[in-house]
Amino acid sequence: MSQNQSGGGASIASPEPSAEAAEAGPQTPPGRKPRSTGVVIFALMIAMLLAMLDNMIVGTAMPTIVGDLGGLEHLSWVVTAYALATAASTPIWGKLGDMYGRKGMFLTSIVIFLAGSALSGAAQDMGQLIGFRALQGLGAGGLMVGVMAIIGDLVPPRERGRYQGMMAGVMAVAMIGGPLVGGTLTDHLGWRWIFYINVPLGAIALAAITAVLHLPKKRAQARIDYIGAALLTIGITSLVLITTWGGNEYAWDSAQIIGLGALGVASLIAFVGVERRVAEPVLPLHIFRNPNFSLITVIGFLTGFVMFGSMTFLPLFQQTVQGASATNSGLLLLPMLLGMLVVSLIAGRVTTQTGKYRIFPILGGGLMVAGMFLLAQMDTGTTRLTSGIYMAVLGAGMGFLMQTSMLIAQNSVEMKDMGVGSSSATLFRTLGGSFGVAILGALFTNQVKDTMTERAGEKGAAITSGGANLDPAMLPKLPPEIRDAYTHAVANGAHQVFLWGAVIAIAGFLAAWFIKEVPLRGAGPKAKEADAQAPADQTPVVEAV
C-alpha cells in the first residue's frame, strides 16, 4: 500500500490515481515530469536563489550603506546577524517541518524572509538594519532546508539527482551574479533595492507554492522540544561567534573567545543529554547511527570548510596579485563555478539513469584535493588562465560532492526524518564554512604579516599591524618596495590557505571510501526492491498528473 493511499503521500495538484496506478506505486515517469512539478521546482529554485543571493548582494553595497546610515563600527554585524540566524534556525525549521507539515513551515519561512527584506530596505539606522537582517536570516534558514526537504518529499532519490543538480546551478548563479546585481542595484536604484528586490521574487514563489504544492498536513502529538532547541541554538550561536570574532574582534586566547568555547561545548553536551530523553527530539540522535549519514555529514563539513575557505581568499589573490578589479575578480571565479555546475548536472543525470552514486563522493574528494594542491602552487607569476584551470578542477570536485552529499543524507533517513536529515546536512556544511574561513583566515593573516616583516622590515610590519587585508585600490599609492612585498605576502598567504585546505580535503577523500552503495528508492528494478523492503513511511510518492 503506497503512502498516498493511506493519507500520508505527497502530491502536486493531482487527481486521485487509478487503481492500476496505485497498485503499481504511482511515480513520475523517468525523463518526464508533470507541468505542475515544474512549477513547484521553479518556485523552489527562486526560494533557494533568494537565500543564497542575499549575502552576496549585500557585500558590494556595504560602503554605501555606511555612508547613509553610519555605524561603521557595527558594519560586520550586517552580515553576521544574517549568518547567525540562518545557522541557528536551520535544524529547528527542519524539525518543525517534520512535525507540523513541510508546506506550512516553508510558506512561513518565505513570509518571514520577505518581511525581513522589506524592513531591511526601510531601515533608518544601523541598529534597525542589523535587527531586520537577523529576521531575514531566520527566514533564510527555513528556505534552504525547506527546498531540499520538499524535493525529498516529492521526488524519489533515484530521480532526485537531476533536481538537486539544478539547485547547484542556482548556487553558482548566486555566487557569480550576487556581486554584479548588488553593484548594479546600488549604483542605479540605491542600496535599499538590494533588499526590496526580494519581495516580488519571493511573492512569485509564495503564490506558486500555495497554489500548486499539496503535501499532507501533520499534527504531532508530542510537545516541541523547547529545551533542546534552546540548547542547540546557544551551541550553534557560540560556535559561529567564535569563528566570526576569533582573530578579528578578539584574540583567539582572549577571555571572550574561551568563554564562548566553554559555553558552546557545555550547551551541546547538555543538548545531547536532553535529546536522549525527550519523546520528540529536535535533532533525533538515532539518524547518526546510520554509517552513511554520519559519514556524509562529516564530508559535508569538510566540503564547506574547503569551499568557503577557498572562495574567500581567491578574489583577494586575484585582486592583489593578478591586478583584477573587484567586479572582474567575481567573474574570474567563473571556471570554478561552471565546473561545479556542469559536473553536478552530469552526476545528477547519471544517478537518475543508473542509480549509482558511491563513486561521486570519491571522485569529488580526489578532485578537491588535486584542485587545492594546484592552487597552492600559484605565485606572483601565475597567469589568469592557469589559475582558471586550477579553479575548474576544484569546481569539478565540488560539483561531485555538493548535491550528492544531500542525496545520500536524505536516502539514509526515513521519510518522517526528512526535515532533520536535510537540515543536519545543511547545518554541518554551514558550520564547516564558518570554521574554514576562520581557521584559514588566521593562517593567511599570520603568513602575510611574517612575509611583510621579512621583506619590508618595520615598515611592512606597520602596514599590516591592523590586519592582513589592504584595499587593493591603495596598492598603487604604496612605495614600489612595499607594494612588491605585499604582493608576495598575499601570494604566500594564499599558498598556506590552499595547502592546508588540501590537507583537510584529504580527510574528506578518505572518508568517502567508506560510504556504502545503498540502493536508491525510485524507478528501476533494484530500486523497486529497495522500496518494497523499506518501511512504509520511507517511500516517497509523486503522483502522476
C-alpha positions in Angstrom: 0.0 0.0 0.0 1.5 3.3 -1.0 1.6 6.3 1.2 -0.9 8.4 -0.7 -3.5 5.6 -0.3 -3.2 5.8 3.4 -3.3 9.5 3.6 0.4 10.1 4.0 1.5 10.8 0.5 2.6 13.9 -1.3 1.0 15.3 -4.5 1.2 18.3 -6.7 -2.3 19.4 -7.5 -3.2 16.0 -8.9 -6.4 14.0 -9.2 -6.8 10.6 -7.5 -4.7 7.9 -9.2 -6.4 5.0 -10.8 -6.5 1.6 -9.2 -3.9 0.3 -11.6 -1.6 3.2 -11.0 -2.0 2.9 -7.2 -1.2 -0.8 -7.3 1.9 0.0 -9.4 3.1 2.6 -6.9 2.4 6.0 -8.6 5.6 7.6 -9.8 6.6 10.3 -12.2 7.8 8.5 -15.4 11.6 8.7 -15.7 12.7 11.5 -18.0 9.3 13.3 -17.7 7.8 15.4 -15.1 4.2 16.9 -14.8 3.9 20.5 -15.7 2.9 21.3 -12.1 6.0 19.6 -10.8 8.0 22.0 -13.0 6.1 25.0 -11.5 7.0 23.8 -7.9 10.6 23.2 -8.8 10.8 26.7 -10.4 9.4 28.2 -7.2 11.8 26.2 -5.1 14.7 27.5 -7.2 13.6 31.1 -6.7 13.5 30.5 -2.9 16.9 29.0 -2.9 18.2 31.8 -5.0 16.9 34.4 -2.6 18.5 32.7 0.4 21.9 32.2 -1.4 22.0 35.5 -3.1 21.4 37.8 -0.2 24.8 37.9 1.5 26.5 38.0 -2.0 24.4 41.1 -2.9 24.9 42.9 0.4 28.7 42.9 0.3 29.0 45.2 -2.6 26.6 47.8 -1.1 28.3 48.0 2.3 30.3 51.2 1.7 27.1 53.0 0.5 25.1 51.7 3.5 27.6 53.0 5.9 27.7 56.4 4.2 23.9 56.6 4.5 23.2 55.1 7.9 26.6 55.5 9.7 27.6 52.9 12.3 30.9 51.8 10.7 31.9 50.0 14.0 28.9 47.7 13.7 29.2 47.1 10.0 30.3 43.4 10.3 27.0 42.6 12.1 25.0 43.3 9.0 26.5 40.0 7.6 27.0 38.2 11.0 23.4 38.7 12.1 22.1 37.1 8.9 24.6 34.2 9.0 24.0 33.6 12.7 20.2 33.5 12.5 20.4 31.2 9.4 22.7 28.7 11.0 20.8 28.6 14.4 17.4 28.2 12.9 18.2 25.6 10.2 17.8 22.5 12.4 14.7 23.9 14.1 12.9 24.6 10.8 13.7 21.0 9.7 12.2 19.5 12.8 9.1 21.7 12.7 8.5 20.7 9.1 8.7 17.0 10.1 6.2 17.6 13.0 3.7 20.0 11.5 4.0 19.7 7.7 6.5 20.9 5.2 4.4 23.2 3.2 3.1 25.4 6.1 6.6 25.8 7.6 8.1 26.6 4.2 5.4 29.3 3.5 6.0 30.7 6.9 9.8 31.0 6.3 9.1 32.8 3.0 6.9 35.3 4.7 9.4 35.9 7.4 12.2 36.3 4.9 10.1 38.8 2.8 9.2 40.7 5.9 12.8 40.9 6.9 13.8 42.1 3.4 11.1 44.8 3.3 12.1 46.0 6.8 15.8 45.9 6.0 15.2 48.1 3.0 13.3 50.6 5.1 15.8 50.7 8.0 16.7 54.1 9.3 19.8 53.3 11.3 22.4 50.6 11.6 20.8 49.1 14.7 17.5 48.6 12.8 19.2 47.1 9.8 21.1 44.6 11.9 17.9 43.5 13.7 15.9 43.2 10.4 18.8 41.3 8.9 18.6 38.8 11.7 14.8 38.4 10.9 15.7 37.9 7.3 18.3 35.2 8.2 15.7 33.5 10.4 13.5 33.1 7.3 16.5 32.1 5.1 17.2 29.1 7.4 13.8 27.8 6.6 14.1 28.5 2.9 17.3 26.4 2.4 16.2 23.4 4.4 12.6 23.6 3.1 13.7 23.5 -0.5 15.8 20.3 0.0 13.2 18.6 2.2 10.3 19.3 -0.2 12.3 17.8 -3.0 13.0 14.9 -0.7 9.3 14.5 -0.1 8.2 14.8 -3.7 10.9 13.1 -5.7 12.3 9.6 -5.1 16.1 9.5 -4.6 16.6 7.8 -7.9 15.0 10.8 -9.7 16.3 13.4 -7.3 19.8 13.9 -8.7 18.7 16.0 -11.6 16.7 18.4 -9.5 19.4 18.8 -6.9 21.8 19.5 -9.8 19.6 22.4 -10.7 19.9 23.7 -7.2 23.7 23.5 -7.6 23.2 25.7 -10.7 21.3 28.2 -8.6 24.2 28.3 -6.1 26.6 29.0 -8.9 24.4 31.8 -10.3 24.1 33.4 -6.9 27.9 33.3 -6.3 28.6 34.9 -9.7 25.7 37.2 -10.1 25.4 38.4 -6.5 28.2 41.0 -6.5 27.2 42.2 -10.1 23.5 42.5 -9.2 24.3 44.2 -5.9 26.6 46.7 -7.5 24.1 47.5 -10.3 21.1 48.0 -8.0 23.2 50.1 -5.6 24.5 52.3 -8.4 21.2 52.9 -10.2 18.4 52.4 -7.7 20.0 52.8 -4.3 21.2 50.3 -1.7 17.6 49.8 -0.3 16.7 47.9 -3.5 19.1 45.1 -2.8 16.5 44.2 -0.2 13.3 45.3 -1.9 14.2 43.2 -5.0 13.5 40.1 -2.8 9.8 41.0 -2.4 8.4 40.5 -5.9 10.6 37.4 -6.5 9.5 35.9 -3.1 5.9 36.7 -3.9 6.1 34.6 -7.1 7.5 31.7 -5.1 4.9 32.1 -2.4 2.0 32.2 -4.9 3.2 29.2 -6.8 3.9 27.0 -3.7 0.5 28.0 -2.2 -1.5 27.2 -5.4 0.3 24.1 -6.8 2.1 22.2 -3.9 -0.1 19.8 -1.9 1.6 17.9 0.9 -0.1 16.0 3.7 -1.0 18.1 6.8 0.6 16.8 10.0 -0.1 17.5 13.7 2.4 15.9 16.0 1.0 14.8 19.4 4.3 15.3 21.2 5.4 18.6 22.6 8.0 20.7 20.9 11.4 20.2 22.5 11.9 23.8 23.6 14.8 23.0 25.9 16.7 21.0 23.2 16.0 23.8 20.7 17.3 26.5 23.1 20.5 24.5 23.9 21.2 23.7 20.3 20.7 27.4 19.4 23.1 28.5 22.1 25.7 25.9 21.0 25.5 26.9 17.3 25.5 30.6 18.1 28.6 30.2 20.3 30.4 28.3 17.5 29.5 30.8 14.8 30.5 33.8 17.0 33.9 32.1 17.8 34.6 31.8 14.1 33.4 35.4 13.4 35.1 37.1 16.3 38.2 35.0 16.8 41.3 36.8 15.5 39.2 39.8 14.5 37.3 41.4 17.3 39.1 39.4 20.0 42.3 37.4 20.2 41.9 33.6 20.0 43.2 33.2 23.6 41.0 36.1 24.9 38.5 35.5 27.7 35.6 36.2 25.3 36.6 33.5 22.8 37.5 31.0 25.5 34.2 31.7 27.3 32.2 31.3 24.1 34.0 28.0 23.5 33.2 26.7 27.0 29.5 27.9 26.6 29.2 26.2 23.3 30.7 22.9 24.5 28.6 22.8 27.7 25.4 23.6 25.7 26.0 20.9 23.2 26.8 18.3 25.9 23.6 19.2 27.7 21.7 19.1 24.4 22.8 15.5 23.7 21.6 14.6 27.2 18.2 16.2 26.7 17.7 14.7 23.2 18.2 11.2 24.7 15.2 11.6 27.0 12.5 13.6 25.1 9.8 12.0 23.1 10.3 14.2 20.0 13.9 15.5 19.9 14.6 18.5 17.8 17.6 16.6 16.3 17.0 12.8 16.7 20.3 11.2 17.5 19.3 7.9 16.0 19.9 9.3 12.5 23.6 9.4 13.2 23.6 5.6 13.8 23.4 5.2 10.1 27.0 4.9 8.9 26.3 6.6 5.6 24.5 9.6 7.2 27.3 10.1 9.7 30.0 9.9 7.0 28.2 12.3 4.7 27.7 14.9 7.4 31.5 14.8 8.1 32.2 15.0 4.4 29.7 17.9 4.1 31.5 19.7 7.0 34.9 19.3 5.3 33.5 20.3 1.9 32.1 23.5 3.4 35.4 24.1 5.1 37.4 23.9 1.9 34.8 25.5 -0.4 34.1 28.7 1.6 37.7 29.0 2.7 38.9 28.9 -0.9 36.2 31.2 -2.2 37.1 33.8 0.5 40.7 34.1 -0.5 40.7 33.5 -4.2 39.2 37.0 -5.0 41.8 38.6 -2.7 44.6 36.8 -4.6 43.2 37.8 -7.9 42.8 41.5 -7.0 46.1 41.9 -5.2 48.5 39.6 -7.1 46.8 39.4 -10.5 45.5 43.0 -10.6 41.9 42.2 -11.2 39.1 44.7 -10.3 36.5 43.8 -7.6 33.9 43.1 -10.4 36.3 41.1 -12.6 37.5 39.0 -9.6 34.0 37.7 -9.3 33.9 36.9 -13.0 37.3 35.2 -12.7 35.7 32.7 -10.4 33.6 31.5 -13.3 35.7 28.5 -14.2 35.3 27.1 -10.7 31.5 27.7 -10.6 31.0 26.4 -14.2 32.9 23.3 -13.3 30.7 22.8 -10.2 27.5 23.4 -12.2 28.3 21.1 -15.2 29.7 18.3 -13.1 26.7 18.5 -10.7 24.2 18.2 -13.5 26.1 15.3 -15.1 26.3 13.5 -11.7 22.6 14.0 -11.2 21.7 12.6 -14.6 24.0 9.6 -14.2 22.5 8.9 -10.8 19.0 9.1 -12.2 19.8 6.7 -15.1 21.9 4.2 -13.2 21.0 4.5 -9.5 24.7 4.5 -8.7 26.3 7.3 -6.6 29.1 6.0 -4.4 31.8 6.8 -7.0 30.9 10.5 -7.0 32.0 11.5 -3.4 35.2 9.6 -4.1 35.8 11.4 -7.4 34.8 14.7 -5.8 37.1 14.2 -2.9 40.1 13.4 -5.1 39.5 16.3 -7.5 39.1 18.7 -4.5 42.5 17.6 -3.1 44.0 18.0 -6.6 42.4 21.4 -7.1 43.5 22.8 -3.7 47.1 21.4 -4.3 47.2 23.1 -7.7 46.0 26.4 -6.3 48.7 26.1 -3.6 51.3 26.3 -6.4 50.2 29.8 -7.5 52.6 32.7 -7.0 53.1 36.2 -8.3 53.8 34.9 -11.8 50.7 32.8 -12.2 48.6 33.8 -15.2 44.8 34.1 -15.0 44.5 31.2 -17.5 46.5 28.9 -15.3 44.6 29.9 -12.1 41.3 29.4 -14.1 42.3 25.8 -15.0 43.1 25.1 -11.3 39.8 26.6 -10.2 37.9 24.4 -12.7 39.5 21.3 -11.2 38.4 22.4 -7.7 34.9 23.3 -9.0 34.5 19.8 -10.6 35.3 18.2 -7.2 32.7 20.4 -5.5 30.2 19.5 -8.2 30.6 15.8 -7.5 30.1 16.5 -3.7 27.7 19.3 -3.2 24.3 17.7 -4.1 25.4 14.1 -3.9 26.0 14.6 -0.2 22.4 15.9 0.3 21.1 12.9 -1.8 23.0 10.4 0.4 21.9 12.1 3.6 18.2 12.0 2.5 18.4 8.4 1.3 19.9 7.4 4.7 16.9 8.6 6.8 13.2 7.6 6.9 10.7 9.9 5.4 9.5 11.1 8.8 13.0 12.4 9.5 13.5 14.0 6.0 13.4 17.5 7.5 16.0 16.9 10.2 18.1 14.9 7.8 18.2 17.7 5.3 18.7 20.4 7.9 21.6 18.5 9.5 23.4 18.1 6.2 22.9 21.9 5.6 24.0 22.8 9.1 27.2 20.8 9.1 28.2 22.3 5.7 27.4 25.8 7.0 29.5 25.3 10.2 32.3 23.8 8.1 32.3 27.0 6.0 32.4 29.2 9.2 35.4 27.2 10.6 37.1 27.2 7.3 37.0 30.9 6.8 38.1 31.5 10.4 41.0 29.0 10.6 42.3 29.5 7.1 41.9 33.3 7.7 44.2 33.0 10.8 46.8 31.1 8.8 46.6 33.7 6.0 47.0 36.7 8.3 50.0 35.2 10.1 51.7 34.4 6.9 51.1 37.8 5.4 52.5 39.6 8.5 55.5 37.3 8.6 56.3 37.9 4.9 55.8 41.7 5.2 58.2 41.8 8.2 60.7 39.6 6.4 60.7 41.6 3.1 59.9 45.2 4.3 61.1 45.3 7.9 59.4 47.7 10.3 57.6 49.5 7.5 56.0 46.3 6.4 55.1 45.3 9.9 53.5 48.7 10.5 51.3 48.4 7.3 49.8 45.1 8.4 49.6 45.8 12.1 45.9 46.4 11.9 45.2 43.3 9.7 46.5 41.5 6.6 43.9 42.8 4.2 44.6 46.1 2.4 42.3 47.8 0.0 43.6 46.9 -3.5 42.9 50.4 -4.5 45.6 51.6 -2.1 48.4 49.4 -3.6 49.3 51.9 -6.5 49.8 54.6 -3.8 52.4 52.5 -1.8 56.1 52.7 -2.4 57.3 50.1 -5.0 59.2 48.1 -2.5 56.3 47.9 -0.1 53.9 47.1 -2.9 56.1 44.3 -4.1 56.4 43.0 -0.5 52.7 43.0 0.0 52.1 41.2 -3.3 54.4 38.4 -2.4 52.9 38.3 1.1 49.4 37.7 -0.2 50.7 35.0 -2.6 52.5 33.3 0.3 49.4 33.6 2.5 47.2 32.1 -0.3 49.7 29.3 -0.6 49.3 28.4 3.1 45.5 28.6 2.8 45.3 26.3 -0.2 47.9 23.9 1.1 46.1 23.4 4.4 42.9 23.2 2.5 44.3 20.3 0.5 45.2 18.5 3.8 41.6 19.0 5.0 40.3 17.7 1.7 42.3 14.5 2.0 40.3 13.7 5.1 37.1 14.0 3.1 38.5 11.9 0.3 39.4 9.1 2.7 36.0 9.2 4.4 34.3 8.9 1.0 35.7 5.4 0.5 33.7 4.1 3.5 30.3 5.1 2.0 28.2 2.1 1.1 26.2 1.9 -2.1 22.7 1.6 -0.6 20.1 1.2 -3.4 18.1 4.4 -4.0 14.4 4.3 -3.8 12.7 5.1 -7.0 12.5 3.9 -10.6 14.1 0.7 -11.8 14.1 -2.9 -10.7 16.6 -2.6 -8.0 15.0 0.5 -6.6 11.6 -1.2 -6.6 13.2 -4.0 -4.5 14.5 -1.3 -2.1 11.1 0.3 -2.0 9.5 -3.0 -1.1 12.0 -3.6 1.7 11.7 0.0 3.1 9.4 0.9 5.9 6.0 2.3 4.7 6.8 5.8 5.8 10.1 5.7 3.8 8.6 5.5 0.3 8.4 8.9 -1.4 5.5 9.5 -3.8 5.0 11.9 -6.6 1.5 11.4 -8.0 1.0 11.5 -11.8 -1.0 14.4 -13.2 
